[in-house]
Amino acid sequence: MNLVVYPEKRQIGQAAAMMFAAQLLKNPRSVLGFATGSSPLPVYESLTALYDQGLLDFSKAVSFNLDEYVGLDRDHPASYHAFMQQNLFSKINLPQENIHIPSGTESDVEQSAKAYDASIAACGGIDLQILGIGNNGHIAFNEPCDCFPDGTHKVQLSESTIAANARFFDSADQVPRFAVSMGIGSIMRARQIILIATGKAKAEAVLGMVKGDITPRCPASILQLHPCVTVFADPDAAALL
């Protein structure tokens, strides 16, 4: 695990975006793994800037997102479909047919989750996956539990995650209690991983991820076993290391 500390989110965004740029230049047909939330926003801003400058072409790439809320239609303003359209997909030339985001409205969530994993496998797996980290150490929506779930699955969100995500809704009562999330196994099969951590609230989780025991009680700790992980953090998030 390679840890890089930058003083500003803007610098983190630029550094992570350059890793995506390098992947696309190496293989224009790359399979890219995207995340939602505030952590990757500087990365998406930098990728958009590189695209606007004519330095990046997403026309042959494929993308898979980590997760989606259960019960939210894709057009709901708080859905992760809407988030990605607003913050990245509407600003670059990634074909809509190459964009994959889990569905939270399927009647058979389990079958839909299996189909999602099959689509990832059919594309040859994810080349570069970006992650954030929750205050409780979750990655994607894999909350602390008794095991590391392998494939995409339905998960009940913890109270801390609901509280953290309430800022995207009118109130915490409106935050869905369940989500569909890519599993730990799916994430670990990505060939390269970038994780973004910023702010004092992430310091304990970053400490557990980097130096703690490998345990599903801190899901991000499993990344210690991945051969190619780069963590970009600001001084607040890295303060306990």
C-alpha positions in Angstrom: 0.0 0.0 0.0 1.4 3.3 -1.1 0.3 6.4 1.0 0.7 9.9 -0.5 -0.2 12.9 1.5 -1.1 16.2 -0.2 -2.1 19.4 1.7 -5.1 20.2 -0.6 -8.0 18.3 -2.0 -7.3 19.9 -5.4 -3.8 18.3 -5.5 -5.3 14.9 -4.5 -7.8 15.2 -7.4 -5.1 16.1 -9.9 -2.8 13.3 -8.8 -5.5 10.6 -8.9 -6.8 11.9 -12.2 -3.3 11.5 -13.7 -3.5 7.8 -12.7 -6.8 7.5 -14.6 -5.2 9.3 -17.5 -2.2 7.0 -17.6 -4.6 4.0 -17.6 -6.6 5.3 -20.5 -3.5 6.2 -22.5 -2.2 2.7 -22.0 -5.5 1.1 -22.9 -8.3 3.2 -24.4 -10.7 0.3 -23.7 -10.0 0.3 -20.0 -12.6 -0.8 -17.5 -12.9 2.0 -14.9 -14.4 1.7 -11.5 -16.1 4.9 -10.2 -17.4 5.9 -6.7 -19.8 8.5 -5.4 -19.7 10.9 -2.4 -17.6 13.9 -1.8 -14.2 12.2 -1.8 -13.9 11.6 -5.6 -15.3 15.0 -6.6 -11.9 16.7 -7.1 -10.8 13.7 -9.2 -13.9 14.0 -11.4 -13.3 17.8 -11.8 -9.7 17.1 -12.9 -10.7 14.4 -15.3 -13.3 16.8 -16.8 -10.6 19.5 -17.2 -8.3 17.0 -18.9 -11.1 16.0 -21.3 -11.9 19.6 -22.0 -8.3 20.2 -22.9 -8.5 17.4 -25.4 -6.1 15.2 -23.4 -8.4 12.4 -22.6 -10.8 10.2 -24.7 -13.3 8.0 -22.9 -15.1 6.9 -26.0 -13.9 3.3 -25.9 -13.8 2.9 -22.1 -16.3 1.1 -19.9 -17.3 2.0 -16.3 -18.8 0.3 -13.3 -19.9 2.1 -10.2 -19.7 0.7 -6.7 -23.2 1.1 -5.4 -26.7 2.5 -5.4 -29.5 3.1 -2.9 -32.3 0.5 -2.8 -35.6 2.1 -3.6 -34.4 5.2 -5.4 -35.3 5.5 -9.0 -32.3 6.4 -11.2 -33.8 9.8 -11.9 -34.1 10.7 -8.2 -31.8 13.7 -7.5 -30.1 11.8 -4.6 -29.5 8.6 -6.6 -26.0 7.7 -7.5 -27.1 7.5 -11.2 -28.0 11.2 -10.9 -24.8 12.0 -9.0 -22.6 10.5 -11.7 -24.4 12.1 -14.5 -24.2 15.5 -12.8 -20.5 15.3 -11.8 -18.9 13.3 -14.5 -20.8 11.4 -17.2 -22.5 14.5 -18.7 -19.2 16.2 -19.1 -17.1 13.6 -20.9 -17.6 11.3 -23.9 -18.1 8.0 -22.1 -20.9 6.3 -24.1 -24.1 5.8 -22.1 -24.2 2.2 -23.2 -20.8 1.6 -21.6 -21.9 3.0 -18.2 -22.9 0.4 -15.5 -24.4 1.3 -12.1 -26.2 -1.2 -9.8 -30.0 -0.9 -9.8 -31.7 -0.4 -6.6 -35.2 -0.8 -8.0 -35.1 -4.4 -9.3 -37.7 -6.8 -7.8 -35.1 -9.5 -7.5 -32.1 -7.7 -6.1 -30.1 -10.9 -5.7 -30.4 -11.9 -9.3 -29.7 -8.3 -10.4 -26.5 -8.3 -8.3 -25.3 -11.6 -9.8 -25.9 -10.1 -13.3 -23.9 -7.1 -12.3 -20.9 -9.2 -11.3 -21.3 -11.2 -14.5 -21.1 -8.0 -16.5 -17.9 -7.0 -14.8 -16.4 -10.4 -15.5 -17.5 -10.3 -19.2 -15.6 -7.1 -19.6 -12.4 -8.7 -18.2 -12.6 -7.2 -14.7 -11.9 -3.6 -13.5 -8.5 -2.1 -14.4 -8.6 0.9 -12.0 -11.0 1.3 -9.2 -11.4 4.5 -7.1 -12.7 4.3 -3.5 -13.6 6.5 -0.7 -13.6 5.4 3.0 -16.4 5.8 5.5 -15.9 7.1 9.0 -16.4 3.5 10.2 -13.9 2.0 7.7 -16.5 0.9 5.1 -15.6 0.8 1.4 -18.4 1.0 -1.1 -21.3 0.2 1.1 -19.6 -2.8 2.7 -20.3 -2.0 6.4 -18.4 -3.4 9.4 -19.7 -7.0 9.9 -18.5 -10.5 10.6 -17.2 -11.4 7.2 -15.9 -9.9 3.9 -18.8 -10.3 1.4 -17.5 -11.4 -2.0 -19.9 -10.3 -4.8 -22.4 -7.5 -5.3 -25.2 -7.7 -2.7 -27.9 -5.9 -0.7 -26.7 -4.4 2.5 -28.3 -2.6 5.4 -26.7 0.7 6.1 -25.3 1.6 9.5 -26.6 4.5 11.5 -23.2 6.3 11.1 -23.4 5.9 7.3 -27.0 7.2 7.3 -26.0 10.2 9.4 -23.0 10.9 7.1 -25.2 10.8 4.0 -28.0 12.8 5.4 -26.5 16.0 3.9 -27.6 14.8 0.5 -31.2 14.6 1.6 -33.7 17.0 3.3 -33.4 14.9 6.5 -31.8 11.7 7.8 -35.3 10.1 7.7 -35.2 10.3 3.9 -31.9 8.4 3.6 -32.6 4.8 2.3 -31.8 2.1 4.9 -30.5 -0.3 2.3 -28.2 -0.2 -0.7 -26.8 -2.5 -3.4 -23.0 -2.6 -3.2 -20.2 -4.2 -5.0 -18.6 -6.7 -2.6 -15.2 -6.8 -1.1 -14.2 -9.6 -3.4 -15.2 -7.7 -6.5 -13.2 -4.7 -5.3 -10.1 -6.7 -4.5 -10.2 -8.2 -8.0 -9.6 -4.8 -9.5 -6.0 -4.7 -10.9 -5.3 -1.3 -9.4 -7.0 0.7 -6.6 -7.0 4.4 -5.6 -8.5 5.4 -2.3 -9.2 9.0 -1.4 -9.4 10.1 2.3 -9.8 13.6 3.5 -10.8 15.3 6.8 -10.3 14.6 10.5 -13.4 12.4 10.6 -11.6 9.8 8.5 -8.4 9.6 10.6 -9.4 6.6 12.8 -10.6 4.7 9.7 -7.3 5.4 7.8 -5.3 4.3 10.8 -7.3 1.0 10.9 -6.9 0.6 7.2 -3.2 1.1 7.1 -1.9 -0.2 10.4 -4.8 -2.1 12.0 -5.6 -5.8 12.0 -7.2 -7.2 8.9 -10.8 -7.6 10.0 -14.3 -7.2 8.5 -14.9 -4.8 11.4 -12.8 -2.4 9.4 -13.6 -3.4 5.8 -10.9 -1.2 4.3 -8.2 -3.1 6.2 -8.5 -5.9 3.6 -6.7 -3.5 1.2 -3.5 -4.3 3.0 -3.6 -7.6 1.0 -4.0 -6.0 -2.4 -0.8 -5.8 -4.5 -1.5 -2.3 -6.0 -3.2 0.3 -3.8 -2.5 4.0 -3.7 -4.0 6.0 -0.9 -4.2 9.8 -1.4 -4.9 11.6 1.9 -4.7 15.1 3.3 -2.9 15.8 6.6 -6.1 15.6 8.7 -7.0 12.1 7.4 -3.4 10.9 7.9 -2.9 12.6 11.3 -2.9 9.3 13.3 -0.4 7.5 11.2 
